[in-house]
Amino acid sequence: MITAQDIYDFQKCPHRVYLNSHGDPSKKRPLAQFLDLLFRRGHTHEKAILARYQVERPKGVSVEERRDSTLDLMKRGSPLIYQGVIESPIGSGIPDLLRRADYESSFGKHAYEPIDIKSGRGYESKESDAIKGDYGLQMAFYSLLLEGVQGVYPKSAYIINIDGEEIPFNPMDFRAALEEQLPEIRSLATGTKTEEPAKCGSCSICAWQDHCFERLRSVSDVTLVVGIGRSMKKDLIAAGVKSVKDVTALETSSMKIRGIAATRATKFSRQARSYLENKMLKLSGSSMESAPYRVYFDFEDDPLQALVYLYGFVLVEPDGTRKYRMIWCDSKAEEQRAFG
């Protein structure tokens, strides 16, 4: 049975959906400190949000008991249900909140709409007021489940973000895209289909990273080259470029591959050589004189909040002494002040 977690994971990495249901659990690595911090912070945020509301919780221990109790609460018209279990023929889910709305459904003169509490901002970007795609698809899935239970698709869904804002949107905006994805997600979750692993941005916060990287390295997968992702991998393989060594030949190749112009082919070729030789490649000489002081700079970001929370500097003095300095930011306002 498909779950809301499957919907979310599919947006990050289709192979993760398969592994979560059919992978060897012993191959999963322990929760990283950063991930543990994110989960604990998310739990704290959820508790703070729930303190605002009077909620009812489904009774029971088993999923089946909680599902039946949730349905009973919905029939009775409970104003707000926390961690209700909803199931329909397409799958199951546990939205953070189900809120009663005043329009007709199979329950009578009321229906329910889903609300999820998120540790991110909820928007696609800083400049956009569009809801994040993976959030929208997950909420559209909850809405489909609710349609199967109450006979009507919710008119609205809501995200409560890290700032405590309640962001309303129409889940119907995401329904078509979700229904297009559902057959493939179902195939991966049931094991009738699998998907090749690929290195991507979400690998760093995935428990299957070590398992997948071992496989990627064993076949010298093209996604080990920085900048080559899952979709480009498929185009490269179709053109006969199946390994990192094959990528090194792109610079001199006359092949036409979608999305890879000559300058990009040169870049990928050099990155592939750097990976195989395990060293940096010097592309050109520098006229810069050696300075008595050197400063190394790095930063770390929280992908859920689009927040750069740490700026680190290492100052190397002429005698080789190293001094570390940092700027820590707990909020967007502090991030802005870091550049003030």
C-alpha positions in Angstrom: 0.0 0.0 0.0 1.3 3.4 -0.9 2.0 5.9 1.9 2.5 9.6 2.0 6.2 9.0 2.8 6.4 7.2 -0.6 5.0 10.3 -2.3 7.6 12.5 -0.6 10.5 10.1 -1.2 9.7 9.7 -4.9 10.2 13.5 -5.4 13.7 13.2 -3.9 14.8 9.8 -5.3 12.6 7.1 -6.9 15.2 4.4 -5.9 14.6 5.3 -2.2 10.9 4.3 -2.6 12.0 0.8 -3.7 14.7 0.5 -1.0 12.4 1.5 1.8 10.1 -1.4 1.1 12.5 -4.0 -0.3 16.1 -3.0 0.7 18.1 -4.8 3.4 17.5 -2.8 6.6 21.0 -3.7 7.8 22.4 -1.6 4.9 20.9 1.6 6.3 23.4 3.8 8.1 22.6 5.3 11.5 20.9 8.6 11.6 23.5 11.4 11.1 23.9 14.1 13.7 22.6 16.7 11.4 19.5 14.7 10.5 18.9 13.9 14.1 19.0 17.6 14.8 16.5 18.3 12.1 14.1 15.7 13.3 14.4 16.8 16.9 13.9 20.5 15.9 10.9 19.4 13.8 9.4 17.6 16.8 9.9 20.7 19.0 8.3 22.9 16.3 5.3 20.6 16.0 4.8 20.6 19.8 4.9 24.4 19.8 2.3 24.6 17.1 0.0 22.0 18.7 0.0 24.1 21.9 -2.2 26.6 20.1 -5.0 24.1 19.4 -7.5 21.9 21.1 -7.2 18.6 19.3 -8.7 15.1 19.6 -6.5 12.0 19.1 -7.6 8.7 17.7 -7.7 5.9 20.3 -6.0 2.6 20.0 -2.6 1.1 19.5 -2.6 -0.7 16.2 -3.0 1.2 12.9 -6.3 -0.5 12.3 -7.7 0.7 15.7 -6.5 4.2 15.1 -8.0 4.2 11.6 -11.4 3.1 12.9 -11.2 5.7 15.7 -10.3 8.4 13.2 -13.3 7.5 11.1 -15.5 7.7 14.2 -14.2 11.1 15.1 -14.8 12.3 11.5 -18.4 11.0 11.6 -19.0 12.8 14.9 -17.7 16.0 13.5 -14.6 16.6 15.7 -13.3 20.1 15.0 -9.6 19.1 14.8 -8.1 15.6 14.7 -4.4 15.1 15.4 -2.5 12.3 13.7 -5.6 10.7 12.2 -5.1 7.6 10.1 -6.9 7.7 6.8 -7.0 4.8 4.3 -8.6 4.3 0.9 -8.0 1.8 -1.9 -5.0 3.9 -3.2 -3.1 3.9 0.1 -2.8 5.3 3.6 -1.6 8.4 5.4 -1.3 10.2 8.7 -1.6 14.0 8.2 -0.6 16.0 11.2 -4.1 17.5 11.5 -7.5 17.1 10.0 -9.8 20.1 10.3 -13.5 20.2 9.9 -14.8 22.4 7.1 -18.4 23.5 6.5 -19.4 21.9 3.2 -21.2 18.6 2.5 -19.7 15.2 2.3 -20.7 11.6 3.1 -20.5 12.7 6.8 -23.3 15.2 6.3 -22.9 19.0 6.4 -19.2 18.8 7.1 -16.0 17.5 5.5 -12.3 17.4 6.4 -9.2 19.2 5.1 -5.6 18.2 5.7 -3.0 20.3 7.5 0.7 19.4 7.8 3.3 21.0 10.1 6.6 21.5 8.3 10.0 22.6 9.5 10.7 24.5 6.2 9.3 27.8 4.9 6.8 26.0 2.6 7.5 28.1 -0.5 9.2 27.0 -3.6 11.8 29.8 -3.3 12.5 33.1 -1.5 10.9 35.1 -4.3 7.9 32.8 -4.9 4.6 32.5 -3.0 4.0 29.1 -4.7 3.9 26.1 -2.3 6.8 23.7 -2.6 6.1 20.9 -5.1 6.9 18.0 -2.8 4.7 19.5 -0.1 1.9 20.1 -2.5 2.0 16.5 -3.9 2.0 15.0 -0.4 -1.1 17.1 0.5 -2.8 16.2 -2.7 -2.2 12.5 -1.7 -3.9 13.1 1.6 -6.7 14.8 -0.2 -7.2 11.8 -2.5 -7.3 9.6 0.6 -9.9 11.9 2.1 -12.0 11.8 -1.0 -12.1 8.0 -0.7 -13.3 8.3 2.9 -15.7 11.2 2.8 -16.8 11.2 -0.9 -15.6 14.7 -1.7 -12.1 16.1 -2.5 -11.0 18.8 0.0 -11.4 22.4 -1.3 -8.3 23.5 0.5 -5.2 22.1 2.2 -2.7 23.9 4.5 0.9 24.0 5.5 2.0 25.4 8.8 5.6 26.5 8.2 8.6 27.0 10.4 7.5 30.6 11.0 4.1 29.4 12.3 2.3 30.8 9.2 -0.7 28.8 8.0 -0.4 28.7 4.2 -3.6 27.7 2.3 -3.6 26.3 -1.2 -5.8 24.3 -3.5 -4.6 20.7 -3.6 -6.4 20.2 -6.9 -3.5 22.2 -8.4 -1.3 19.1 -7.7 -3.8 16.3 -8.4 -3.0 15.7 -12.1 0.7 15.5 -11.5 0.2 13.2 -8.5 -2.1 10.8 -10.5 0.5 10.7 -13.3 3.1 9.6 -10.8 1.1 7.1 -8.8 1.4 4.1 -11.1 5.3 4.3 -11.0 5.3 4.9 -7.2 3.0 1.8 -6.8 5.3 -0.3 -8.9 8.4 0.7 -6.9 6.6 0.3 -3.5 5.3 -3.2 -4.5 8.6 -4.3 -6.0 7.3 -4.9 -9.5 9.8 -2.4 -10.7 13.0 -1.0 -9.4 15.1 2.1 -10.3 18.8 2.5 -10.7 20.5 4.6 -7.9 21.9 7.9 -8.9 23.9 10.5 -6.9 21.8 13.6 -6.2 21.4 16.4 -3.8 19.2 14.5 -1.4 21.8 11.7 -0.9 23.5 13.5 2.0 20.3 13.2 4.1 19.4 9.7 3.1 20.0 6.6 5.3 20.7 4.5 2.1 23.6 6.7 1.0 26.4 4.3 1.8 24.5 1.4 0.3 23.9 3.3 -3.0 27.4 4.8 -3.2 29.0 1.4 -2.9 27.0 0.3 -5.9 27.7 3.5 -7.8 31.4 3.2 -7.3 31.5 -0.5 -8.2 30.2 0.4 -11.7 31.9 3.8 -12.0 28.4 5.4 -12.4 28.3 8.6 -14.4 26.5 10.5 -11.7 29.7 10.3 -9.6 30.7 13.2 -11.9 29.6 16.5 -10.3 26.7 18.0 -12.3 25.4 14.8 -13.8 22.0 13.8 -12.3 19.4 11.1 -12.8 17.8 12.5 -15.9 21.1 13.3 -17.7 22.4 9.9 -16.8 19.6 8.3 -18.8 20.5 10.5 -21.8 24.2 9.6 -21.5 23.5 5.9 -21.2 21.2 6.1 -24.3 24.2 7.6 -26.1 26.6 4.9 -25.0 28.3 6.9 -22.2 28.0 4.4 -19.3 30.9 5.1 -16.9 33.1 7.9 -15.6 35.8 6.9 -18.0 33.4 7.3 -20.9 32.6 10.8 -19.6 36.3 11.8 -20.0 35.9 11.4 -23.8 33.0 13.8 -24.1 35.4 16.7 -24.6 36.7 15.3 -27.9 33.5 13.5 -28.9 31.3 14.6 -31.8 28.2 13.0 -30.1 25.1 15.2 -29.7 23.6 14.6 -26.3 20.6 16.6 -25.1 21.5 19.3 -22.6 25.2 18.9 -23.1 26.7 21.6 -25.3 30.5 21.8 -26.1 31.4 23.9 -23.0 29.5 21.6 -20.7 31.1 18.5 -22.3 34.5 20.0 -21.6 33.6 20.7 -18.0 32.2 17.2 -17.4 35.3 15.6 -19.0 37.7 17.5 -16.7 35.6 16.7 -13.7 35.6 13.0 -14.7 39.4 13.0 -15.0 39.7 14.7 -11.6 37.5 12.0 -10.1 39.5 9.1 -11.6 42.9 10.6 -10.8 41.6 11.7 -7.3 43.2 15.1 -7.5 42.5 18.7 -8.5 43.3 19.6 -12.1 45.0 23.0 -12.7 43.2 24.6 -15.6 45.4 27.6 -16.0 48.3 29.5 -14.4 47.7 32.3 -11.9 49.5 35.6 -11.7 48.6 36.1 -8.1 51.5 36.3 -5.7 51.6 34.2 -2.6 50.0 36.2 0.2 51.3 36.1 3.8 47.8 35.4 5.1 45.3 32.9 3.8 41.6 32.7 4.6 39.5 29.6 3.9 35.8 30.0 3.9 32.9 27.5 4.0 29.2 27.6 4.9 26.5 25.1 5.8 22.8 25.4 5.1 19.6 23.9 6.3 17.8 22.7 3.1 14.4 22.6 4.9 14.5 26.3 5.7 16.6 27.6 2.9 18.7 29.0 5.7 22.5 29.4 5.8 23.1 28.8 9.5 26.9 28.6 9.7 29.7 30.6 8.1 33.2 29.3 9.0 36.5 31.0 8.5 40.0 29.6 9.0 42.8 32.2 9.0 46.3 30.9 8.3 48.9 33.3 9.5 52.5 33.6 8.1 53.9 31.3 10.7 51.3 28.6 9.9 49.1 29.3 13.0 45.5 28.6 12.3 42.6 30.5 13.8 38.9 29.5 13.4 36.0 32.0 13.5 32.4 31.4 12.9 29.1 33.2 12.5 26.0 31.2 13.6 22.5 32.1 12.5 19.3 30.8 14.0 16.9 32.7 11.7 16.6 34.5 8.4 17.0 37.8 10.2 20.3 36.7 11.7 21.4 35.4 8.3 20.8 38.9 6.8 22.7 40.6 9.7 25.7 38.3 9.0 26.2 40.4 5.9 25.4 43.8 7.5 
